[in-house]
Amino acid sequence: MDVPKLLEAASLLVPEAVATENDITVNDVWDYLAHDEWEVALDLLAELGDVHPLPLSFWQTLATSAEQMRLDRSAAWCHWRCSETRNGVIRADLTLRPAHEGHRQTPFSGAGVLRPMWDIGERTPTGEPDLCIAGLWVEFAPVMEPGGQATVRLAPLSPSKWLHLQPGQVITMHEDRTVAGTAVVLDIQRPSDSPSA
Protein backbone atom coordinates (compact mmCIF):
# COMPACT_ATOMS: atom_id res chain seq x y z
CA MET A 1 0.00 0.00 0.00
CA ASP A 2 1.35 3.44 -0.84
CA VAL A 3 1.85 6.25 1.67
CA PRO A 4 -1.33 8.27 0.91
CA LYS A 5 -3.50 5.15 1.28
CA LEU A 6 -1.76 4.21 4.54
CA LEU A 7 -2.27 7.69 5.96
CA GLU A 8 -5.90 7.70 4.85
CA ALA A 9 -6.40 4.33 6.57
CA ALA A 10 -4.82 5.66 9.79
CA SER A 11 -6.92 8.83 9.70
CA LEU A 12 -10.10 6.74 9.54
CA LEU A 13 -9.21 5.37 12.99
CA VAL A 14 -9.24 8.84 14.59
CA PRO A 15 -12.62 9.98 15.97
CA GLU A 16 -13.75 13.27 14.41
CA ALA A 17 -14.22 14.90 17.83
CA VAL A 18 -10.55 14.42 18.83
CA ALA A 19 -8.51 17.64 18.72
CA THR A 20 -5.01 18.69 19.77
CA GLU A 21 -4.27 21.70 22.01
CA ASN A 22 -4.06 23.75 18.80
CA ASP A 23 -7.50 22.52 17.66
CA ILE A 24 -6.04 20.28 14.95
CA THR A 25 -8.53 17.58 13.95
CA VAL A 26 -8.62 14.73 11.50
CA ASN A 27 -10.24 17.12 9.00
CA ASP A 28 -6.98 19.09 8.95
CA VAL A 29 -5.15 15.86 8.18
CA TRP A 30 -7.45 15.26 5.22
CA ASP A 31 -6.66 18.76 3.90
CA TYR A 32 -2.92 18.02 3.97
CA LEU A 33 -3.47 14.63 2.33
CA ALA A 34 -5.45 16.31 -0.46
CA HIS A 35 -2.41 18.54 -1.13
CA ASP A 36 0.11 15.65 -0.97
CA GLU A 37 1.65 17.01 2.25
CA TRP A 38 2.26 13.52 3.59
CA GLU A 39 4.90 14.32 6.18
CA VAL A 40 2.72 17.05 7.74
CA ALA A 41 -0.26 14.66 7.72
CA LEU A 42 1.86 11.99 9.44
CA ASP A 43 3.00 14.44 12.14
CA LEU A 44 -0.57 15.63 12.77
CA LEU A 45 -1.85 12.07 13.02
CA ALA A 46 0.86 11.29 15.58
CA GLU A 47 -0.18 14.38 17.56
CA LEU A 48 -3.80 13.22 17.50
CA GLY A 49 -2.65 9.80 18.71
CA ASP A 50 -0.94 11.48 21.64
CA VAL A 51 -4.15 13.16 22.85
CA HIS A 52 -6.50 10.20 22.42
CA PRO A 53 -5.72 6.47 22.82
CA LEU A 54 -5.83 4.81 19.42
CA PRO A 55 -5.52 1.14 18.44
CA LEU A 56 -2.26 -0.66 17.75
CA SER A 57 -3.13 -0.79 14.04
CA PHE A 58 -3.07 3.04 13.94
CA TRP A 59 0.54 3.19 15.16
CA GLN A 60 1.58 0.26 12.97
CA THR A 61 0.16 2.04 9.92
CA LEU A 62 1.93 5.28 10.81
CA ALA A 63 5.21 3.39 11.33
CA THR A 64 4.93 1.80 7.89
CA SER A 65 4.15 5.21 6.34
CA ALA A 66 7.15 6.81 8.03
CA GLU A 67 9.41 3.97 6.91
CA GLN A 68 8.24 4.35 3.31
CA MET A 69 8.97 8.09 3.51
CA ARG A 70 12.38 7.32 5.06
CA LEU A 71 11.58 9.35 8.18
CA ASP A 72 13.67 7.34 10.62
CA ARG A 73 12.90 9.23 13.83
CA SER A 74 9.16 9.33 13.05
CA ALA A 75 9.20 5.60 12.30
CA ALA A 76 11.05 4.92 15.56
CA TRP A 77 8.48 7.01 17.47
CA CYS A 78 5.57 5.15 15.93
CA HIS A 79 7.17 1.79 16.77
CA TRP A 80 7.73 3.09 20.31
CA ARG A 81 4.03 3.96 20.51
CA CYS A 82 3.16 0.44 19.29
CA SER A 83 5.11 -0.91 22.26
CA GLU A 84 3.34 1.49 24.64
CA THR A 85 -0.04 0.45 23.27
CA ARG A 86 0.80 -3.19 24.03
CA ASN A 87 2.65 -2.70 27.34
CA GLY A 88 1.55 0.61 28.84
CA VAL A 89 3.15 4.02 29.26
CA ILE A 90 5.65 5.03 31.92
CA ARG A 91 6.70 8.69 31.95
CA ALA A 92 9.27 10.11 34.36
CA ASP A 93 11.27 13.25 35.03
CA LEU A 94 14.92 12.16 34.65
CA THR A 95 17.97 14.06 35.89
CA LEU A 96 21.34 12.70 34.77
CA ARG A 97 24.48 13.03 36.85
CA PRO A 98 26.90 15.66 35.53
CA ALA A 99 29.88 14.40 33.50
CA HIS A 100 32.33 15.13 36.35
CA GLU A 101 30.27 12.92 38.74
CA GLY A 102 29.37 10.00 36.47
CA HIS A 103 30.77 7.68 33.87
CA ARG A 104 28.81 9.17 30.96
CA GLN A 105 30.82 11.91 29.30
CA THR A 106 28.83 12.32 26.09
CA PRO A 107 25.18 12.93 25.15
CA PHE A 108 23.00 10.04 24.01
CA SER A 109 20.24 9.86 21.43
CA GLY A 110 16.78 10.57 22.78
CA ALA A 111 15.10 8.34 20.19
CA GLY A 112 14.84 5.13 22.20
CA VAL A 113 18.33 3.81 21.42
CA LEU A 114 19.65 3.67 24.99
CA ARG A 115 18.46 0.73 27.10
CA PRO A 116 19.85 1.31 30.59
CA MET A 117 19.22 -0.65 33.76
CA TRP A 118 16.87 0.72 36.42
CA ASP A 119 16.58 0.20 40.16
CA ILE A 120 12.80 0.14 40.58
CA GLY A 121 12.84 -1.27 44.10
CA GLU A 122 13.08 -4.98 43.23
CA ARG A 123 15.57 -7.11 45.19
CA THR A 124 17.46 -10.33 44.44
CA PRO A 125 17.19 -13.26 46.89
CA THR A 126 20.45 -12.00 48.49
CA GLY A 127 19.00 -8.50 49.01
CA GLU A 128 20.90 -6.75 46.22
CA PRO A 129 19.03 -4.40 43.85
CA ASP A 130 17.52 -6.41 40.99
CA LEU A 131 18.11 -4.02 38.11
CA CYS A 132 15.59 -4.11 35.26
CA ILE A 133 16.23 -3.00 31.69
CA ALA A 134 14.06 -0.40 29.98
CA GLY A 135 14.51 1.58 26.80
CA LEU A 136 14.45 5.35 27.17
CA TRP A 137 12.81 7.94 24.88
CA VAL A 138 13.47 11.61 25.65
CA GLU A 139 10.39 13.75 25.01
CA PHE A 140 10.90 16.88 22.88
CA ALA A 141 14.69 16.56 22.55
CA PRO A 142 16.90 14.73 20.06
CA VAL A 143 19.65 14.08 22.65
CA MET A 144 20.21 14.18 26.40
CA GLU A 145 23.42 15.62 27.84
CA PRO A 146 25.20 14.55 31.04
CA GLY A 147 23.72 16.65 33.85
CA GLY A 148 20.58 17.26 31.80
CA GLN A 149 16.98 17.00 32.90
CA ALA A 150 14.05 15.91 30.72
CA THR A 151 10.75 14.10 30.69
CA VAL A 152 11.34 10.58 29.41
CA ARG A 153 9.28 7.56 28.49
CA LEU A 154 10.40 4.09 29.53
CA ALA A 155 9.83 0.82 27.68
CA PRO A 156 10.60 -2.06 30.08
CA LEU A 157 12.05 -5.28 28.69
CA SER A 158 9.89 -7.15 31.24
CA PRO A 159 6.78 -4.94 31.73
CA SER A 160 5.27 -7.17 34.43
CA LYS A 161 8.14 -6.33 36.81
CA TRP A 162 7.20 -2.64 36.62
CA LEU A 163 3.51 -2.98 37.58
CA HIS A 164 4.11 -1.80 41.17
CA LEU A 165 5.38 1.66 40.13
CA GLN A 166 3.34 4.66 41.22
CA PRO A 167 3.50 8.37 40.35
CA GLY A 168 5.93 10.15 42.66
CA GLN A 169 8.13 7.09 43.12
CA VAL A 170 11.88 7.66 42.69
CA ILE A 171 13.85 5.20 40.55
CA THR A 172 17.50 5.26 39.53
CA MET A 173 19.14 4.73 36.15
CA HIS A 174 22.34 2.71 35.80
CA GLU A 175 24.63 2.20 32.82
CA ASP A 176 27.03 0.28 35.07
CA ARG A 177 27.09 -0.33 38.84
CA THR A 178 27.01 3.39 39.61
CA VAL A 179 23.92 5.62 39.51
CA ALA A 180 23.76 7.49 36.18
CA GLY A 181 20.58 9.40 36.95
CA THR A 182 17.51 9.72 39.13
CA ALA A 183 13.94 9.78 37.88
CA VAL A 184 10.62 10.64 39.49
CA VAL A 185 7.71 8.72 38.00
CA LEU A 186 5.17 11.17 36.59
CA ASP A 187 2.54 9.01 34.94
CA ILE A 188 1.64 5.36 34.56
CA GLN A 189 -0.91 4.10 32.04
CA ARG A 190 -1.52 0.39 32.20
CA PRO A 191 -1.98 -1.52 28.92
CA SER A 192 -5.66 -2.06 29.68
CA ASP A 193 -6.09 1.74 29.63
CA SER A 194 -5.34 1.73 25.88
CA PRO A 195 -7.00 -0.01 22.95
CA SER A 196 -4.88 -2.87 21.67
CA ALA A 197 -6.62 -4.07 18.54
VEXDREN-2710 file (C-alpha; in Angstrom, 1 decimal):
% VEXDREN-2710
k/r/px/py/pz
1/MET/0.0/0.0/0.0
2/ASP/1.3/3.4/-0.8
3/VAL/1.8/6.3/1.7
4/PRO/-1.3/8.3/0.9
5/LYS/-3.5/5.1/1.3
6/LEU/-1.8/4.2/4.5
7/LEU/-2.3/7.7/6.0
8/GLU/-5.9/7.7/4.9
9/ALA/-6.4/4.3/6.6
10/ALA/-4.8/5.7/9.8
11/SER/-6.9/8.8/9.7
12/LEU/-10.1/6.7/9.5
13/LEU/-9.2/5.4/13.0
14/VAL/-9.2/8.8/14.6
15/PRO/-12.6/10.0/16.0
16/GLU/-13.8/13.3/14.4
17/ALA/-14.2/14.9/17.8
18/VAL/-10.6/14.4/18.8
19/ALA/-8.5/17.6/18.7
20/THR/-5.0/18.7/19.8
21/GLU/-4.3/21.7/22.0
22/ASN/-4.1/23.7/18.8
23/ASP/-7.5/22.5/17.7
24/ILE/-6.0/20.3/15.0
25/THR/-8.5/17.6/14.0
26/VAL/-8.6/14.7/11.5
27/ASN/-10.2/17.1/9.0
28/ASP/-7.0/19.1/9.0
29/VAL/-5.1/15.9/8.2
30/TRP/-7.4/15.3/5.2
31/ASP/-6.7/18.8/3.9
32/TYR/-2.9/18.0/4.0
33/LEU/-3.5/14.6/2.3
34/ALA/-5.4/16.3/-0.5
35/HIS/-2.4/18.5/-1.1
36/ASP/0.1/15.7/-1.0
37/GLU/1.6/17.0/2.3
38/TRP/2.3/13.5/3.6
39/GLU/4.9/14.3/6.2
40/VAL/2.7/17.0/7.7
41/ALA/-0.3/14.7/7.7
42/LEU/1.9/12.0/9.4
43/ASP/3.0/14.4/12.1
44/LEU/-0.6/15.6/12.8
45/LEU/-1.9/12.1/13.0
46/ALA/0.9/11.3/15.6
47/GLU/-0.2/14.4/17.6
48/LEU/-3.8/13.2/17.5
49/GLY/-2.7/9.8/18.7
50/ASP/-0.9/11.5/21.6
51/VAL/-4.2/13.2/22.9
52/HIS/-6.5/10.2/22.4
53/PRO/-5.7/6.5/22.8
54/LEU/-5.8/4.8/19.4
55/PRO/-5.5/1.1/18.4
56/LEU/-2.3/-0.7/17.8
57/SER/-3.1/-0.8/14.0
58/PHE/-3.1/3.0/13.9
59/TRP/0.5/3.2/15.2
60/GLN/1.6/0.3/13.0
61/THR/0.2/2.0/9.9
62/LEU/1.9/5.3/10.8
63/ALA/5.2/3.4/11.3
64/THR/4.9/1.8/7.9
65/SER/4.1/5.2/6.3
66/ALA/7.1/6.8/8.0
67/GLU/9.4/4.0/6.9
68/GLN/8.2/4.3/3.3
69/MET/9.0/8.1/3.5
70/ARG/12.4/7.3/5.1
71/LEU/11.6/9.3/8.2
72/ASP/13.7/7.3/10.6
73/ARG/12.9/9.2/13.8
74/SER/9.2/9.3/13.1
75/ALA/9.2/5.6/12.3
76/ALA/11.1/4.9/15.6
77/TRP/8.5/7.0/17.5
78/CYS/5.6/5.1/15.9
79/HIS/7.2/1.8/16.8
80/TRP/7.7/3.1/20.3
81/ARG/4.0/4.0/20.5
82/CYS/3.2/0.4/19.3
83/SER/5.1/-0.9/22.3
84/GLU/3.3/1.5/24.6
85/THR/0.0/0.5/23.3
86/ARG/0.8/-3.2/24.0
87/ASN/2.6/-2.7/27.3
88/GLY/1.5/0.6/28.8
89/VAL/3.1/4.0/29.3
90/ILE/5.7/5.0/31.9
91/ARG/6.7/8.7/32.0
92/ALA/9.3/10.1/34.4
93/ASP/11.3/13.3/35.0
94/LEU/14.9/12.2/34.6
95/THR/18.0/14.1/35.9
96/LEU/21.3/12.7/34.8
97/ARG/24.5/13.0/36.9
98/PRO/26.9/15.7/35.5
99/ALA/29.9/14.4/33.5
100/HIS/32.3/15.1/36.4
101/GLU/30.3/12.9/38.7
102/GLY/29.4/10.0/36.5
103/HIS/30.8/7.7/33.9
104/ARG/28.8/9.2/31.0
105/GLN/30.8/11.9/29.3
106/THR/28.8/12.3/26.1
107/PRO/25.2/12.9/25.2
108/PHE/23.0/10.0/24.0
109/SER/20.2/9.9/21.4
110/GLY/16.8/10.6/22.8
111/ALA/15.1/8.3/20.2
112/GLY/14.8/5.1/22.2
113/VAL/18.3/3.8/21.4
114/LEU/19.7/3.7/25.0
115/ARG/18.5/0.7/27.1
116/PRO/19.9/1.3/30.6
117/MET/19.2/-0.7/33.8
118/TRP/16.9/0.7/36.4
119/ASP/16.6/0.2/40.2
120/ILE/12.8/0.1/40.6
121/GLY/12.8/-1.3/44.1
122/GLU/13.1/-5.0/43.2
123/ARG/15.6/-7.1/45.2
124/THR/17.5/-10.3/44.4
125/PRO/17.2/-13.3/46.9
126/THR/20.5/-12.0/48.5
127/GLY/19.0/-8.5/49.0
128/GLU/20.9/-6.7/46.2
129/PRO/19.0/-4.4/43.9
130/ASP/17.5/-6.4/41.0
131/LEU/18.1/-4.0/38.1
132/CYS/15.6/-4.1/35.3
133/ILE/16.2/-3.0/31.7
134/ALA/14.1/-0.4/30.0
135/GLY/14.5/1.6/26.8
136/LEU/14.4/5.3/27.2
137/TRP/12.8/7.9/24.9
138/VAL/13.5/11.6/25.7
139/GLU/10.4/13.8/25.0
140/PHE/10.9/16.9/22.9
141/ALA/14.7/16.6/22.6
142/PRO/16.9/14.7/20.1
143/VAL/19.7/14.1/22.6
144/MET/20.2/14.2/26.4
145/GLU/23.4/15.6/27.8
146/PRO/25.2/14.6/31.0
147/GLY/23.7/16.7/33.9
148/GLY/20.6/17.3/31.8
149/GLN/17.0/17.0/32.9
150/ALA/14.1/15.9/30.7
151/THR/10.8/14.1/30.7
152/VAL/11.3/10.6/29.4
153/ARG/9.3/7.6/28.5
154/LEU/10.4/4.1/29.5
155/ALA/9.8/0.8/27.7
156/PRO/10.6/-2.1/30.1
157/LEU/12.0/-5.3/28.7
158/SER/9.9/-7.1/31.2
159/PRO/6.8/-4.9/31.7
160/SER/5.3/-7.2/34.4
161/LYS/8.1/-6.3/36.8
162/TRP/7.2/-2.6/36.6
163/LEU/3.5/-3.0/37.6
164/HIS/4.1/-1.8/41.2
165/LEU/5.4/1.7/40.1
166/GLN/3.3/4.7/41.2
167/PRO/3.5/8.4/40.4
168/GLY/5.9/10.2/42.7
169/GLN/8.1/7.1/43.1
170/VAL/11.9/7.7/42.7
171/ILE/13.8/5.2/40.6
172/THR/17.5/5.3/39.5
173/MET/19.1/4.7/36.2
174/HIS/22.3/2.7/35.8
175/GLU/24.6/2.2/32.8
176/ASP/27.0/0.3/35.1
177/ARG/27.1/-0.3/38.8
178/THR/27.0/3.4/39.6
179/VAL/23.9/5.6/39.5
180/ALA/23.8/7.5/36.2
181/GLY/20.6/9.4/36.9
182/THR/17.5/9.7/39.1
183/ALA/13.9/9.8/37.9
184/VAL/10.6/10.6/39.5
185/VAL/7.7/8.7/38.0
186/LEU/5.2/11.2/36.6
187/ASP/2.5/9.0/34.9
188/ILE/1.6/5.4/34.6
189/GLN/-0.9/4.1/32.0
190/ARG/-1.5/0.4/32.2
191/PRO/-2.0/-1.5/28.9
192/SER/-5.7/-2.1/29.7
193/ASP/-6.1/1.7/29.6
194/SER/-5.3/1.7/25.9
195/PRO/-7.0/0.0/22.9
196/SER/-4.9/-2.9/21.7
197/ALA/-6.6/-4.1/18.5
END
